[in-house]
Amino acid sequence: MKKLLVPTDFSPHADAALDLAIRLAKKVEAEILIIHVVLTPVNWAKLSKEQEKLFPDTLDVIRKAKIELKTRKDKVGALGLDVREQIHFSDGKERIINYLALEKIDMVIMGSHGRYGFKSHVLGSNTYTVLRKSDIPVIVVKPDKGDYNFKKVVLATDFREDSGKAFQLLGDTIRLIGGEPELLFVNTPANFMEEEQIRSLGAKFLEKYSFYTHKVHIYGAYNVERGIIQYAKAANADAVAVVTHGKTDLQQLFSPSVTENLVTYLDKPVISLNVTAKDH
C-alpha cells in the first residue's frame, strides 16, 4: 500500500478522511494524494489560457481551490509525509475511475456527510461513483467520531467464488491497517440456507481463498444491511468491510446499494471493494 487518495471538498467530513489517511500513511509509509474535483462548463484541459479567461467564475473557483489544497498539503508535509495535491477538472463526464488506475492508487479514503447526505454530498460530483465502481479498497468515514480504530473489523461475505480474490485483498487490507477481520454471513429469508449448508459453503471458500483461520459468524436478518448493522453494533466492531458485486442476483444482494446504506445508517467506517468494478 504505497499511495492513498483522499478526495476533498474542503469540508470537515473530508478533513476527517484526511486525518485518517495521515494515520494510515504513517503506519504503512504511504504517499497521500489529495484531490479536489472542479466542475467546468467545458473540457478545461482543451482550453488555452486566453480561452480560460472567458470563464471568470470557474477561474475564481480554481484559485480558491488551490489555496485550500495547499493548506492541507502543508499540514501533511509538516508531519514528514510524502504528499501531493491535484485539481481534477470534470465537465460532467466520468473520468475519476480511470484516474485511479493512472495514478496507481492503492486505497481511497473519503468522508461522508452523514445520515441521508451520502448520495448528494460525497465530496464532489464524481467521487460518489468511486464507491460504486472502484476495484480497490475504499474507506468511508464520518467526522466527529473520535479516533478511528480498526482492531475489530466485521468482514461480511457471501462465500461466492467470484468474491475470492477481493476477499483476500480486503482481509490483507484490514490486517495492514492494524485490524483483525471477523467473518460474517447474513442469512436472509429471501436467500435462506440452513446453518450446516452455510458452514459447508464457508469451509470450502476459506480453504481455497484464506491464508488464515477464521470463525464464521452467522446472523439472521430480514436483509443484508440490517444483519450487518445489527451484528456490528452487537459485536462492538470498530468498522465494517464488504465485498460488493455491482449487480444483484438470486444468491445474495451484496450490491453497491448495500454499501451506500451501510454508510448512511452505520456510525462506523465502512471499507468497500467492488469485485465486478472492471465490468462497468
C-alpha positions as CSV (number, residue, x, y, z in Angstrom):
1,M,0.0,0.0,0.0
2,K,2.1,2.9,-1.3
3,K,-0.5,5.5,-2.4
4,L,-3.6,6.8,-0.6
5,L,-6.1,9.0,-2.4
6,V,-8.2,11.5,-0.4
7,P,-10.9,13.3,-2.4
8,T,-11.8,16.6,-0.7
9,D,-14.4,19.3,-0.9
10,F,-12.6,21.1,2.0
11,S,-15.4,20.2,4.4
12,P,-15.0,18.8,7.9
13,H,-16.1,15.5,6.5
14,A,-13.3,15.4,4.0
15,D,-10.8,16.6,6.6
16,A,-11.8,13.7,8.8
17,A,-10.9,11.4,5.9
18,L,-7.5,13.2,5.5
19,D,-6.8,12.8,9.3
20,L,-7.4,9.0,8.9
21,A,-5.2,8.9,5.8
22,I,-2.4,10.6,7.8
23,R,-2.6,7.9,10.4
24,L,-2.5,5.1,7.9
25,A,0.3,6.7,5.8
26,K,2.4,6.9,9.0
27,K,1.8,3.2,9.6
28,V,2.5,1.9,6.1
29,E,4.8,4.7,4.9
30,A,2.5,5.6,2.0
31,E,2.2,8.8,-0.1
32,I,-1.0,10.8,0.2
33,L,-2.6,12.3,-2.9
34,I,-5.2,15.0,-2.1
35,I,-7.6,15.6,-5.0
36,H,-10.3,18.2,-5.5
37,V,-12.9,17.9,-8.3
38,V,-13.8,21.1,-10.1
39,L,-16.9,21.0,-12.4
40,T,-16.2,23.0,-15.5
41,P,-18.7,24.1,-18.2
42,V,-16.4,22.7,-20.9
43,N,-13.5,20.3,-21.3
44,W,-11.0,22.5,-19.4
45,A,-7.9,20.6,-20.5
46,K,-8.5,21.7,-24.1
47,L,-8.7,25.4,-23.4
48,S,-5.9,27.8,-24.0
49,K,-5.0,30.4,-21.3
50,E,-6.9,33.0,-23.3
51,Q,-10.0,30.8,-23.6
52,E,-9.9,30.2,-19.8
53,K,-10.5,33.9,-19.3
54,L,-13.9,33.5,-20.8
55,F,-15.0,31.7,-17.7
56,P,-14.0,34.0,-14.8
57,D,-16.3,32.2,-12.2
58,T,-14.5,28.9,-12.9
59,L,-11.1,30.6,-12.6
60,D,-12.1,32.0,-9.2
61,V,-13.2,28.5,-8.0
62,I,-9.9,27.1,-9.2
63,R,-7.9,29.9,-7.4
64,K,-9.7,29.3,-4.1
65,A,-9.3,25.5,-4.5
66,K,-5.6,25.9,-4.9
67,I,-5.3,27.8,-1.7
68,E,-7.3,25.2,0.2
69,L,-5.3,22.3,-1.3
70,K,-2.0,24.0,-0.3
71,T,-3.2,24.4,3.2
72,R,-3.9,20.7,3.5
73,K,-0.7,19.7,1.7
74,D,1.4,21.9,4.0
75,K,-0.3,20.3,7.1
76,V,0.5,16.8,5.9
77,G,4.0,17.7,4.7
78,A,4.8,19.3,8.1
79,L,4.4,15.8,9.5
80,G,7.2,14.5,7.3
81,L,4.9,12.5,5.0
82,D,5.0,12.4,1.2
83,V,2.1,14.3,-0.1
84,R,0.8,15.8,-3.4
85,E,-2.3,17.9,-4.2
86,Q,-4.1,18.0,-7.5
87,I,-7.2,19.5,-9.1
88,H,-9.3,17.2,-11.2
89,F,-11.3,19.0,-13.9
90,S,-14.6,17.5,-14.9
91,D,-17.2,18.6,-17.4
92,G,-19.6,16.0,-16.1
93,K,-18.2,13.0,-17.9
94,E,-16.8,10.2,-15.7
95,R,-13.0,10.1,-15.6
96,I,-12.0,9.7,-12.0
97,I,-12.2,5.9,-12.1
98,N,-9.6,5.9,-14.9
99,Y,-7.6,8.3,-12.8
100,L,-7.3,5.7,-10.0
101,A,-5.5,3.3,-12.4
102,L,-3.4,6.0,-14.0
103,E,-2.1,7.1,-10.6
104,K,-1.8,3.5,-9.4
105,I,-3.8,4.3,-6.3
106,D,-3.9,1.6,-3.7
107,M,-6.7,2.9,-1.4
108,V,-9.3,5.7,-1.4
109,I,-10.3,7.3,1.9
110,M,-13.3,9.6,1.7
111,G,-15.7,11.3,4.0
112,S,-19.5,11.1,4.2
113,H,-21.8,14.0,5.1
114,G,-23.7,11.7,7.4
115,R,-27.2,10.4,7.5
116,Y,-29.1,10.8,4.3
117,G,-26.4,13.0,2.9
118,F,-24.2,10.4,1.3
119,K,-25.5,10.3,-2.3
120,S,-25.9,14.0,-2.8
121,H,-22.8,15.3,-0.9
122,V,-19.9,12.9,-1.2
123,L,-17.0,15.2,-1.9
124,G,-17.7,16.4,-5.4
125,S,-19.9,15.2,-8.2
126,N,-17.7,12.4,-9.5
127,T,-16.3,10.9,-6.3
128,Y,-19.7,9.2,-5.4
129,T,-19.0,6.8,-8.3
130,V,-15.7,5.8,-6.7
131,L,-17.6,3.7,-4.1
132,R,-19.8,2.1,-6.7
133,K,-17.1,1.4,-9.3
134,S,-13.7,1.2,-7.6
135,D,-11.8,-2.1,-7.8
136,I,-9.5,-1.0,-5.0
137,P,-10.5,-0.7,-1.3
138,V,-12.5,2.4,-0.4
139,I,-12.8,3.6,3.2
140,V,-15.7,5.9,4.0
141,V,-15.7,7.7,7.4
142,K,-17.8,10.3,9.2
143,P,-16.4,13.2,11.2
144,D,-16.6,13.8,15.0
145,K,-16.4,10.1,15.8
146,G,-13.2,10.4,17.8
147,D,-10.1,8.4,16.9
148,Y,-10.8,5.7,14.4
149,N,-9.8,2.2,15.5
150,F,-9.6,-0.8,13.2
151,K,-8.8,-3.6,15.7
152,K,-12.1,-5.4,15.1
153,V,-13.5,-5.2,11.6
154,V,-16.6,-7.2,10.6
155,L,-15.9,-8.6,7.1
156,A,-19.3,-9.5,5.6
157,T,-19.0,-12.2,2.8
158,D,-21.4,-14.3,0.7
159,F,-18.7,-17.0,0.0
160,R,-19.3,-16.6,-3.7
161,E,-16.5,-17.9,-5.9
162,D,-16.1,-14.6,-7.7
163,S,-15.5,-12.9,-4.3
164,G,-12.4,-14.9,-3.5
165,K,-9.7,-12.5,-4.7
166,A,-11.5,-9.5,-3.3
167,F,-11.9,-11.3,0.0
168,Q,-8.2,-11.8,0.2
169,L,-7.4,-8.2,-0.7
170,L,-9.9,-6.9,1.9
171,G,-8.5,-9.3,4.5
172,D,-4.9,-8.2,3.8
173,T,-6.0,-4.5,3.9
174,I,-7.7,-4.9,7.3
175,R,-4.5,-6.5,8.7
176,L,-2.3,-3.9,7.1
177,I,-4.2,-1.1,8.9
178,G,-3.9,-3.0,12.2
179,G,-7.2,-4.9,12.4
180,E,-8.4,-8.4,12.5
181,P,-11.3,-9.5,10.3
182,E,-14.3,-11.1,11.9
183,L,-16.2,-13.0,9.2
184,L,-20.0,-12.6,9.0
185,F,-22.6,-14.3,6.8
186,V,-26.0,-12.8,6.9
187,N,-28.8,-15.4,6.4
188,T,-31.9,-13.7,4.9
189,P,-35.4,-15.1,4.3
190,A,-35.1,-14.4,0.6
191,N,-31.9,-16.5,0.3
192,F,-32.3,-18.7,3.3
193,M,-29.9,-21.6,3.9
194,E,-29.6,-24.0,6.8
195,E,-26.6,-23.4,9.1
196,E,-24.9,-26.6,8.1
197,Q,-25.1,-25.6,4.4
198,I,-23.6,-22.2,5.2
199,R,-20.8,-23.7,7.2
200,S,-20.0,-26.2,4.4
201,L,-20.0,-23.4,1.8
202,G,-17.8,-21.3,4.1
203,A,-15.3,-24.1,4.7
204,K,-14.8,-24.7,1.0
205,F,-14.4,-21.0,0.3
206,L,-11.9,-20.4,3.1
207,E,-9.9,-23.5,2.2
208,K,-9.4,-22.0,-1.2
209,Y,-9.1,-18.3,-0.5
210,S,-8.0,-17.8,3.1
211,F,-4.4,-17.9,4.4
212,Y,-5.7,-17.6,8.0
213,T,-8.0,-19.5,10.3
214,H,-11.4,-17.8,10.6
215,K,-14.5,-18.4,12.7
216,V,-17.6,-17.8,10.6
217,H,-20.4,-15.9,12.4
218,I,-23.9,-16.5,11.0
219,Y,-26.6,-13.8,11.7
220,G,-30.2,-14.0,10.6
221,A,-31.9,-10.8,9.4
222,Y,-34.6,-9.5,7.1
223,N,-31.9,-8.2,4.7
224,V,-28.2,-7.9,4.3
225,E,-27.8,-4.4,5.5
226,R,-29.9,-4.9,8.7
227,G,-27.9,-8.0,9.5
228,I,-24.5,-6.3,9.1
229,I,-25.6,-3.2,11.1
230,Q,-27.2,-5.2,13.9
231,Y,-24.2,-7.6,14.2
232,A,-21.6,-4.8,14.1
233,K,-23.3,-2.9,16.9
234,A,-23.8,-6.0,19.0
235,A,-20.2,-7.1,18.5
236,N,-18.9,-3.6,19.2
237,A,-17.0,-3.6,16.0
238,D,-14.7,-0.8,15.0
239,A,-15.5,-0.9,11.3
240,V,-17.3,-2.9,8.7
241,A,-15.9,-4.3,5.4
242,V,-17.9,-5.6,2.5
243,V,-17.3,-7.1,-0.9
244,T,-19.9,-5.9,-3.4
245,H,-20.8,-7.3,-6.7
246,G,-22.3,-4.4,-8.7
247,K,-25.3,-6.4,-9.7
248,T,-27.8,-8.3,-7.6
249,D,-28.7,-11.9,-8.2
250,L,-30.6,-14.7,-6.5
251,Q,-27.7,-15.8,-4.3
252,Q,-27.1,-12.7,-2.2
253,L,-27.9,-9.0,-2.5
254,F,-24.4,-7.6,-2.0
255,S,-24.8,-4.7,-4.4
256,P,-23.3,-1.2,-4.2
257,S,-26.6,-0.1,-2.6
258,V,-25.8,-2.3,0.4
259,T,-22.6,-0.3,1.0
260,E,-24.4,3.0,0.5
261,N,-27.0,2.1,3.1
262,L,-24.3,1.0,5.5
263,V,-22.6,4.4,5.1
264,T,-25.9,6.1,5.7
265,Y,-27.0,4.2,8.8
266,L,-23.9,3.0,10.5
267,D,-21.7,5.3,12.5
268,K,-18.6,3.3,11.8
269,P,-16.0,3.4,9.0
270,V,-17.1,1.3,6.0
271,I,-14.5,-0.4,3.8
272,S,-15.8,-1.5,0.4
273,L,-14.4,-3.3,-2.6
274,N,-16.4,-4.0,-5.7
275,V,-15.5,-7.3,-7.3
276,T,-17.2,-6.5,-10.6
277,A,-16.0,-2.9,-10.9
278,K,-14.0,-3.6,-14.0
279,D,-17.1,-4.8,-15.8
280,H,-18.6,-1.3,-15.5
